């Protein structure tokens, strides 16, 4: 597991209030927005803000779309790409 993947898991666990075991079970294709009842539109803003803080990145509004939030893998890849820049 990469550091970014671990951070994304921690953010989802903390913001969504889910168990560590549930977050640890996320696979790349695990659905997020629309699949997890805890991950609603309010949680989206909190998750993105927390990722910015923990990874030291800036997420622009025009970068956020349904594909980005569709799966754990998509969100992790996006966060890793942003952290490399």
PDB file as gemmi writes it, atoms N, CA and C in Angstrom:
CRYST1    1.000    1.000    1.000  90.00  90.00  90.00 P 1                      
ATOM      1  N   UNK A   1       0.856  -1.184   0.000  1.00  0.00           N  
ATOM      2  CA  UNK A   1       0.000   0.000   0.000  1.00  0.00           C  
ATOM      3  C   UNK A   1       0.895   1.238   0.000  1.00  0.00           C  
ATOM      4  N   UNK A   2       0.573   2.178  -0.871  1.00  0.00           N  
ATOM      5  CA  UNK A   2       1.349   3.409  -0.941  1.00  0.00           C  
ATOM      6  C   UNK A   2       0.931   4.358   0.183  1.00  0.00           C  
ATOM      7  N   UNK A   3       1.767   5.347   0.426  1.00  0.00           N  
ATOM      8  CA  UNK A   3       1.451   6.345   1.450  1.00  0.00           C  
ATOM      9  C   UNK A   3       0.169   7.098   1.086  1.00  0.00           C  
ATOM     10  N   UNK A   4       0.031   7.442  -0.191  1.00  0.00           N  
ATOM     11  CA  UNK A   4      -1.173   8.162  -0.624  1.00  0.00           C  
ATOM     12  C   UNK A   4      -2.415   7.311  -0.426  1.00  0.00           C  
ATOM     13  N   UNK A   5      -2.340   6.040  -0.770  1.00  0.00           N  
ATOM     14  CA  UNK A   5      -3.483   5.140  -0.578  1.00  0.00           C  
ATOM     15  C   UNK A   5      -3.862   5.070   0.897  1.00  0.00           C  
ATOM     16  N   UNK A   6      -2.881   4.998   1.754  1.00  0.00           N  
ATOM     17  CA  UNK A   6      -3.131   4.963   3.196  1.00  0.00           C  
ATOM     18  C   UNK A   6      -3.805   6.250   3.664  1.00  0.00           C  
ATOM     19  N   UNK A   7      -3.344   7.385   3.153  1.00  0.00           N  
ATOM     20  CA  UNK A   7      -3.933   8.671   3.523  1.00  0.00           C  
ATOM     21  C   UNK A   7      -5.375   8.763   3.039  1.00  0.00           C  
ATOM     22  N   UNK A   8      -5.640   8.323   1.811  1.00  0.00           N  
ATOM     23  CA  UNK A   8      -7.010   8.356   1.290  1.00  0.00           C  
ATOM     24  C   UNK A   8      -7.918   7.475   2.149  1.00  0.00           C  
ATOM     25  N   UNK A   9      -7.441   6.282   2.523  1.00  0.00           N  
ATOM     26  CA  UNK A   9      -8.226   5.409   3.415  1.00  0.00           C  
ATOM     27  C   UNK A   9      -8.524   6.106   4.746  1.00  0.00           C  
ATOM     28  N   UNK A  10      -7.494   6.726   5.312  1.00  0.00           N  
ATOM     29  CA  UNK A  10      -7.658   7.408   6.600  1.00  0.00           C  
ATOM     30  C   UNK A  10      -8.659   8.556   6.487  1.00  0.00           C  
ATOM     31  N   UNK A  11      -8.574   9.321   5.407  1.00  0.00           N  
ATOM     32  CA  UNK A  11      -9.499  10.438   5.204  1.00  0.00           C  
ATOM     33  C   UNK A  11     -10.929   9.922   5.091  1.00  0.00           C  
ATOM     34  N   UNK A  12     -11.129   8.896   4.289  1.00  0.00           N  
ATOM     35  CA  UNK A  12     -12.482   8.341   4.139  1.00  0.00           C  
ATOM     36  C   UNK A  12     -12.998   7.803   5.464  1.00  0.00           C  
ATOM     37  N   UNK A  13     -12.146   7.116   6.203  1.00  0.00           N  
ATOM     38  CA  UNK A  13     -12.542   6.590   7.515  1.00  0.00           C  
ATOM     39  C   UNK A  13     -12.931   7.732   8.455  1.00  0.00           C  
ATOM     40  N   UNK A  14     -12.090   8.736   8.524  1.00  0.00           N  
ATOM     41  CA  UNK A  14     -12.327   9.835   9.456  1.00  0.00           C  
ATOM     42  C   UNK A  14     -13.539  10.681   9.072  1.00  0.00           C  
ATOM     43  N   UNK A  15     -13.633  11.053   7.813  1.00  0.00           N  
ATOM     44  CA  UNK A  15     -14.707  11.947   7.373  1.00  0.00           C  
ATOM     45  C   UNK A  15     -16.056  11.227   7.336  1.00  0.00           C  
ATOM     46  N   UNK A  16     -16.054   9.991   6.848  1.00  0.00           N  
ATOM     47  CA  UNK A  16     -17.313   9.264   6.713  1.00  0.00           C  
ATOM     48  C   UNK A  16     -17.735   8.563   8.003  1.00  0.00           C  
ATOM     49  N   UNK A  17     -16.820   8.484   8.960  1.00  0.00           N  
ATOM     50  CA  UNK A  17     -17.148   7.838  10.227  1.00  0.00           C  
ATOM     51  C   UNK A  17     -17.343   6.336  10.092  1.00  0.00           C  
ATOM     52  N   UNK A  18     -16.552   5.721   9.206  1.00  0.00           N  
ATOM     53  CA  UNK A  18     -16.653   4.280   9.022  1.00  0.00           C  
ATOM     54  C   UNK A  18     -15.532   3.592   9.795  1.00  0.00           C  
ATOM     55  N   UNK A  19     -15.662   2.301  10.002  1.00  0.00           N  
ATOM     56  CA  UNK A  19     -14.660   1.568  10.775  1.00  0.00           C  
ATOM     57  C   UNK A  19     -13.360   1.419   9.990  1.00  0.00           C  
ATOM     58  N   UNK A  20     -12.279   1.247  10.729  1.00  0.00           N  
ATOM     59  CA  UNK A  20     -10.979   1.032  10.096  1.00  0.00           C  
ATOM     60  C   UNK A  20     -11.007  -0.246   9.259  1.00  0.00           C  
ATOM     61  N   UNK A  21     -11.693  -1.272   9.741  1.00  0.00           N  
ATOM     62  CA  UNK A  21     -11.779  -2.533   9.002  1.00  0.00           C  
ATOM     63  C   UNK A  21     -12.519  -2.345   7.679  1.00  0.00           C  
ATOM     64  N   UNK A  22     -13.582  -1.559   7.709  1.00  0.00           N  
ATOM     65  CA  UNK A  22     -14.331  -1.303   6.475  1.00  0.00           C  
ATOM     66  C   UNK A  22     -13.478  -0.532   5.472  1.00  0.00           C  
ATOM     67  N   UNK A  23     -12.770   0.490   5.942  1.00  0.00           N  
ATOM     68  CA  UNK A  23     -11.898   1.266   5.058  1.00  0.00           C  
ATOM     69  C   UNK A  23     -10.755   0.405   4.529  1.00  0.00           C  
ATOM     70  N   UNK A  24     -10.217  -0.474   5.355  1.00  0.00           N  
ATOM     71  CA  UNK A  24      -9.113  -1.339   4.944  1.00  0.00           C  
ATOM     72  C   UNK A  24      -9.540  -2.321   3.861  1.00  0.00           C  
ATOM     73  N   UNK A  25     -10.815  -2.632   3.806  1.00  0.00           N  
ATOM     74  CA  UNK A  25     -11.325  -3.591   2.821  1.00  0.00           C  
ATOM     75  C   UNK A  25     -11.557  -2.960   1.444  1.00  0.00           C  
ATOM     76  N   UNK A  26     -11.416  -1.648   1.326  1.00  0.00           N  
ATOM     77  CA  UNK A  26     -11.620  -0.992   0.034  1.00  0.00           C  
ATOM     78  C   UNK A  26     -10.613  -1.506  -0.989  1.00  0.00           C  
ATOM     79  N   UNK A  27     -11.122  -1.879  -2.148  1.00  0.00           N  
ATOM     80  CA  UNK A  27     -10.308  -2.266  -3.299  1.00  0.00           C  
ATOM     81  C   UNK A  27     -10.375  -1.127  -4.307  1.00  0.00           C  
ATOM     82  N   UNK A  28      -9.565  -1.194  -5.342  1.00  0.00           N  
ATOM     83  CA  UNK A  28      -9.546  -0.139  -6.352  1.00  0.00           C  
ATOM     84  C   UNK A  28     -10.929   0.091  -6.961  1.00  0.00           C  
ATOM     85  N   UNK A  29     -11.710  -0.976  -7.116  1.00  0.00           N  
ATOM     86  CA  UNK A  29     -13.022  -0.852  -7.745  1.00  0.00           C  
ATOM     87  C   UNK A  29     -14.177  -0.664  -6.762  1.00  0.00           C  
ATOM     88  N   UNK A  30     -13.862  -0.437  -5.490  1.00  0.00           N  
ATOM     89  CA  UNK A  30     -14.905  -0.188  -4.496  1.00  0.00           C  
ATOM     90  C   UNK A  30     -15.587   1.139  -4.807  1.00  0.00           C  
ATOM     91  N   UNK A  31     -16.895   1.103  -4.953  1.00  0.00           N  
ATOM     92  CA  UNK A  31     -17.651   2.308  -5.254  1.00  0.00           C  
ATOM     93  C   UNK A  31     -17.676   3.276  -4.083  1.00  0.00           C  
ATOM     94  N   UNK A  32     -17.639   4.557  -4.394  1.00  0.00           N  
ATOM     95  CA  UNK A  32     -17.694   5.587  -3.349  1.00  0.00           C  
ATOM     96  C   UNK A  32     -18.975   6.400  -3.493  1.00  0.00           C  
ATOM     97  N   UNK A  33     -18.915   7.522  -4.204  1.00  0.00           N  
ATOM     98  CA  UNK A  33     -20.075   8.407  -4.313  1.00  0.00           C  
ATOM     99  C   UNK A  33     -21.204   7.671  -5.044  1.00  0.00           C  
ATOM    100  N   UNK A  34     -22.344   7.591  -4.404  1.00  0.00           N  
ATOM    101  CA  UNK A  34     -23.478   6.869  -4.965  1.00  0.00           C  
ATOM    102  C   UNK A  34     -23.539   5.422  -4.519  1.00  0.00           C  
ATOM    103  N   UNK A  35     -22.431   4.916  -3.987  1.00  0.00           N  
ATOM    104  CA  UNK A  35     -22.389   3.528  -3.521  1.00  0.00           C  
ATOM    105  C   UNK A  35     -22.357   3.443  -1.996  1.00  0.00           C  
ATOM    106  N   UNK A  36     -21.715   4.397  -1.357  1.00  0.00           N  
ATOM    107  CA  UNK A  36     -21.660   4.436   0.108  1.00  0.00           C  
ATOM    108  C   UNK A  36     -22.664   5.472   0.602  1.00  0.00           C  
ATOM    109  N   UNK A  37     -23.609   5.059   1.428  1.00  0.00           N  
ATOM    110  CA  UNK A  37     -24.609   6.030   1.897  1.00  0.00           C  
ATOM    111  C   UNK A  37     -23.992   7.195   2.679  1.00  0.00           C  
ATOM    112  N   UNK A  38     -22.861   6.955   3.312  1.00  0.00           N  
ATOM    113  CA  UNK A  38     -22.193   8.010   4.086  1.00  0.00           C  
ATOM    114  C   UNK A  38     -21.548   9.063   3.195  1.00  0.00           C  
ATOM    115  N   UNK A  39     -21.265   8.699   1.950  1.00  0.00           N  
ATOM    116  CA  UNK A  39     -20.528   9.589   1.047  1.00  0.00           C  
ATOM    117  C   UNK A  39     -21.516  10.408   0.218  1.00  0.00           C  
ATOM    118  N   UNK A  40     -22.096  11.409   0.871  1.00  0.00           N  
ATOM    119  CA  UNK A  40     -23.062  12.283   0.206  1.00  0.00           C  
ATOM    120  C   UNK A  40     -22.363  13.568  -0.250  1.00  0.00           C  
ATOM    121  N   UNK A  41     -23.136  14.504  -0.781  1.00  0.00           N  
ATOM    122  CA  UNK A  41     -22.530  15.718  -1.335  1.00  0.00           C  
ATOM    123  C   UNK A  41     -21.805  16.549  -0.277  1.00  0.00           C  
ATOM    124  N   UNK A  42     -22.279  16.530   0.933  1.00  0.00           N  
ATOM    125  CA  UNK A  42     -21.595  17.266   2.009  1.00  0.00           C  
ATOM    126  C   UNK A  42     -20.264  16.587   2.339  1.00  0.00           C  
ATOM    127  N   UNK A  43     -20.266  15.266   2.355  1.00  0.00           N  
ATOM    128  CA  UNK A  43     -19.042  14.522   2.647  1.00  0.00           C  
ATOM    129  C   UNK A  43     -17.998  14.724   1.555  1.00  0.00           C  
ATOM    130  N   UNK A  44     -18.438  14.909   0.312  1.00  0.00           N  
ATOM    131  CA  UNK A  44     -17.495  15.132  -0.790  1.00  0.00           C  
ATOM    132  C   UNK A  44     -16.603  16.331  -0.481  1.00  0.00           C  
ATOM    133  N   UNK A  45     -17.209  17.442  -0.107  1.00  0.00           N  
ATOM    134  CA  UNK A  45     -16.435  18.652   0.198  1.00  0.00           C  
ATOM    135  C   UNK A  45     -15.463  18.407   1.349  1.00  0.00           C  
ATOM    136  N   UNK A  46     -15.923  17.708   2.375  1.00  0.00           N  
ATOM    137  CA  UNK A  46     -15.064  17.433   3.529  1.00  0.00           C  
ATOM    138  C   UNK A  46     -13.902  16.512   3.156  1.00  0.00           C  
ATOM    139  N   UNK A  47     -14.175  15.495   2.342  1.00  0.00           N  
ATOM    140  CA  UNK A  47     -13.116  14.571   1.911  1.00  0.00           C  
ATOM    141  C   UNK A  47     -12.076  15.316   1.091  1.00  0.00           C  
ATOM    142  N   UNK A  48     -12.512  16.122   0.142  1.00  0.00           N  
ATOM    143  CA  UNK A  48     -11.568  16.846  -0.710  1.00  0.00           C  
ATOM    144  C   UNK A  48     -10.741  17.846   0.090  1.00  0.00           C  
ATOM    145  N   UNK A  49     -11.365  18.541   1.014  1.00  0.00           N  
ATOM    146  CA  UNK A  49     -10.647  19.502   1.859  1.00  0.00           C  
ATOM    147  C   UNK A  49      -9.615  18.789   2.731  1.00  0.00           C  
ATOM    148  N   UNK A  50     -10.001  17.659   3.275  1.00  0.00           N  
ATOM    149  CA  UNK A  50      -9.084  16.903   4.131  1.00  0.00           C  
ATOM    150  C   UNK A  50      -7.916  16.338   3.319  1.00  0.00           C  
ATOM    151  N   UNK A  51      -8.185  15.889   2.095  1.00  0.00           N  
ATOM    152  CA  UNK A  51      -7.098  15.425   1.225  1.00  0.00           C  
ATOM    153  C   UNK A  51      -6.129  16.565   0.922  1.00  0.00           C  
ATOM    154  N   UNK A  52      -6.663  17.746   0.656  1.00  0.00           N  
ATOM    155  CA  UNK A  52      -5.802  18.908   0.409  1.00  0.00           C  
ATOM    156  C   UNK A  52      -4.891  19.155   1.612  1.00  0.00           C  
ATOM    157  N   UNK A  53      -5.464  19.132   2.807  1.00  0.00           N  
ATOM    158  CA  UNK A  53      -4.695  19.403   4.020  1.00  0.00           C  
ATOM    159  C   UNK A  53      -3.627  18.345   4.271  1.00  0.00           C  
ATOM    160  N   UNK A  54      -4.007  17.086   4.169  1.00  0.00           N  
ATOM    161  CA  UNK A  54      -3.075  16.005   4.518  1.00  0.00           C  
ATOM    162  C   UNK A  54      -2.002  15.765   3.459  1.00  0.00           C  
ATOM    163  N   UNK A  55      -2.327  16.052   2.204  1.00  0.00           N  
ATOM    164  CA  UNK A  55      -1.362  15.822   1.129  1.00  0.00           C  
ATOM    165  C   UNK A  55      -0.658  17.096   0.663  1.00  0.00           C  
ATOM    166  N   UNK A  56      -1.100  18.254   1.169  1.00  0.00           N  
ATOM    167  CA  UNK A  56      -0.493  19.510   0.760  1.00  0.00           C  
ATOM    168  C   UNK A  56      -0.734  19.817  -0.708  1.00  0.00           C  
ATOM    169  N   UNK A  57      -1.961  19.539  -1.171  1.00  0.00           N  
ATOM    170  CA  UNK A  57      -2.313  19.753  -2.578  1.00  0.00           C  
ATOM    171  C   UNK A  57      -3.451  20.760  -2.670  1.00  0.00           C  
ATOM    172  N   UNK A  58      -3.716  21.207  -3.889  1.00  0.00           N  
ATOM    173  CA  UNK A  58      -4.842  22.087  -4.148  1.00  0.00           C  
ATOM    174  C   UNK A  58      -5.705  21.417  -5.210  1.00  0.00           C  
ATOM    175  N   UNK A  59      -6.971  21.197  -4.898  1.00  0.00           N  
ATOM    176  CA  UNK A  59      -7.906  20.582  -5.833  1.00  0.00           C  
ATOM    177  C   UNK A  59      -8.822  21.679  -6.352  1.00  0.00           C  
ATOM    178  N   UNK A  60      -8.739  21.924  -7.650  1.00  0.00           N  
ATOM    179  CA  UNK A  60      -9.566  22.955  -8.276  1.00  0.00           C  
ATOM    180  C   UNK A  60     -10.973  22.415  -8.524  1.00  0.00           C  
ATOM    181  N   UNK A  61     -11.955  23.302  -8.476  1.00  0.00           N  
ATOM    182  CA  UNK A  61     -13.349  22.898  -8.687  1.00  0.00           C  
ATOM    183  C   UNK A  61     -13.548  22.178 -10.016  1.00  0.00           C  
ATOM    184  N   UNK A  62     -12.870  22.641 -11.059  1.00  0.00           N  
ATOM    185  CA  UNK A  62     -13.070  22.038 -12.380  1.00  0.00           C  
ATOM    186  C   UNK A  62     -12.428  20.658 -12.519  1.00  0.00           C  
ATOM    187  N   UNK A  63     -11.674  20.221 -11.511  1.00  0.00           N  
ATOM    188  CA  UNK A  63     -11.078  18.887 -11.515  1.00  0.00           C  
ATOM    189  C   UNK A  63     -12.011  17.835 -10.909  1.00  0.00           C  
ATOM    190  N   UNK A  64     -13.042  18.291 -10.242  1.00  0.00           N  
ATOM    191  CA  UNK A  64     -13.938  17.386  -9.518  1.00  0.00           C  
ATOM    192  C   UNK A  64     -15.116  17.007 -10.406  1.00  0.00           C  
ATOM    193  N   UNK A  65     -15.256  15.700 -10.625  1.00  0.00           N  
ATOM    194  CA  UNK A  65     -16.397  15.205 -11.391  1.00  0.00           C  
ATOM    195  C   UNK A  65     -16.787  13.826 -10.876  1.00  0.00           C  
ATOM    196  N   UNK A  66     -17.795  13.270 -11.477  1.00  0.00           N  
ATOM    197  CA  UNK A  66     -18.303  11.974 -11.035  1.00  0.00           C  
ATOM    198  C   UNK A  66     -17.289  10.858 -11.154  1.00  0.00           C  
ATOM    199  N   UNK A  67     -16.452  10.906 -12.200  1.00  0.00           N  
ATOM    200  CA  UNK A  67     -15.451   9.861 -12.378  1.00  0.00           C  
ATOM    201  C   UNK A  67     -14.428   9.865 -11.249  1.00  0.00           C  
ATOM    202  N   UNK A  68     -14.012  11.034 -10.830  1.00  0.00           N  
ATOM    203  CA  UNK A  68     -13.038  11.170  -9.752  1.00  0.00           C  
ATOM    204  C   UNK A  68     -13.532  10.512  -8.473  1.00  0.00           C  
ATOM    205  N   UNK A  69     -14.818  10.637  -8.212  1.00  0.00           N  
ATOM    206  CA  UNK A  69     -15.396  10.159  -6.958  1.00  0.00           C  
ATOM    207  C   UNK A  69     -16.073   8.799  -7.080  1.00  0.00           C  
ATOM    208  N   UNK A  70     -15.974   8.179  -8.248  1.00  0.00           N  
ATOM    209  CA  UNK A  70     -16.723   6.946  -8.485  1.00  0.00           C  
ATOM    210  C   UNK A  70     -16.182   5.746  -7.723  1.00  0.00           C  
ATOM    211  N   UNK A  71     -14.863   5.624  -7.637  1.00  0.00           N  
ATOM    212  CA  UNK A  71     -14.270   4.471  -6.954  1.00  0.00           C  
ATOM    213  C   UNK A  71     -13.094   4.897  -6.075  1.00  0.00           C  
ATOM    214  N   UNK A  72     -12.743   4.001  -5.172  1.00  0.00           N  
ATOM    215  CA  UNK A  72     -11.584   4.234  -4.317  1.00  0.00           C  
ATOM    216  C   UNK A  72     -10.321   4.366  -5.167  1.00  0.00           C  
ATOM    217  N   UNK A  73     -10.196   3.535  -6.179  1.00  0.00           N  
ATOM    218  CA  UNK A  73      -9.022   3.588  -7.045  1.00  0.00           C  
ATOM    219  C   UNK A  73      -8.908   4.900  -7.795  1.00  0.00           C  
ATOM    220  N   UNK A  74     -10.031   5.392  -8.312  1.00  0.00           N  
ATOM    221  CA  UNK A  74     -10.016   6.657  -9.051  1.00  0.00           C  
ATOM    222  C   UNK A  74      -9.600   7.811  -8.143  1.00  0.00           C  
ATOM    223  N   UNK A  75     -10.134   7.847  -6.945  1.00  0.00           N  
ATOM    224  CA  UNK A  75      -9.796   8.914  -5.998  1.00  0.00           C  
ATOM    225  C   UNK A  75      -8.333   8.817  -5.582  1.00  0.00           C  
ATOM    226  N   UNK A  76      -7.856   7.615  -5.344  1.00  0.00           N  
ATOM    227  CA  UNK A  76      -6.462   7.423  -4.939  1.00  0.00           C  
ATOM    228  C   UNK A  76      -5.508   7.814  -6.055  1.00  0.00           C  
ATOM    229  N   UNK A  77      -5.808   7.421  -7.299  1.00  0.00           N  
ATOM    230  CA  UNK A  77      -4.946   7.797  -8.440  1.00  0.00           C  
ATOM    231  C   UNK A  77      -4.901   9.314  -8.602  1.00  0.00           C  
ATOM    232  N   UNK A  78      -6.049   9.956  -8.493  1.00  0.00           N  
ATOM    233  CA  UNK A  78      -6.104  11.414  -8.608  1.00  0.00           C  
ATOM    234  C   UNK A  78      -5.241  12.058  -7.526  1.00  0.00           C  
ATOM    235  N   UNK A  79      -5.414  11.618  -6.276  1.00  0.00           N  
ATOM    236  CA  UNK A  79      -4.657  12.187  -5.160  1.00  0.00           C  
ATOM    237  C   UNK A  79      -3.159  11.963  -5.349  1.00  0.00           C  
ATOM    238  N   UNK A  80      -2.777  10.784  -5.796  1.00  0.00           N  
ATOM    239  CA  UNK A  80      -1.353  10.478  -6.011  1.00  0.00           C  
ATOM    240  C   UNK A  80      -0.774  11.365  -7.120  1.00  0.00           C  
ATOM    241  N   UNK A  81      -1.524  11.543  -8.200  1.00  0.00           N  
ATOM    242  CA  UNK A  81      -1.074  12.406  -9.294  1.00  0.00           C  
ATOM    243  C   UNK A  81      -0.896  13.846  -8.816  1.00  0.00           C  
ATOM    244  N   UNK A  82      -1.846  14.337  -8.033  1.00  0.00           N  
ATOM    245  CA  UNK A  82      -1.766  15.716  -7.522  1.00  0.00           C  
ATOM    246  C   UNK A  82      -0.567  15.865  -6.571  1.00  0.00           C  
ATOM    247  N   UNK A  83      -0.325  14.865  -5.750  1.00  0.00           N  
ATOM    248  CA  UNK A  83       0.765  14.936  -4.768  1.00  0.00           C  
ATOM    249  C   UNK A  83       2.131  14.912  -5.446  1.00  0.00           C  
ATOM    250  N   UNK A  84       2.225  14.337  -6.643  1.00  0.00           N  
ATOM    251  CA  UNK A  84       3.500  14.274  -7.376  1.00  0.00           C  
ATOM    252  C   UNK A  84       3.852  15.596  -8.034  1.00  0.00           C  
ATOM    253  N   UNK A  85       2.866  16.452  -8.240  1.00  0.00           N  
ATOM    254  CA  UNK A  85       3.124  17.710  -8.958  1.00  0.00           C  
ATOM    255  C   UNK A  85       3.788  18.732  -8.085  1.00  0.00           C  
TER     256      UNK A  85                                                      
END                                                                             
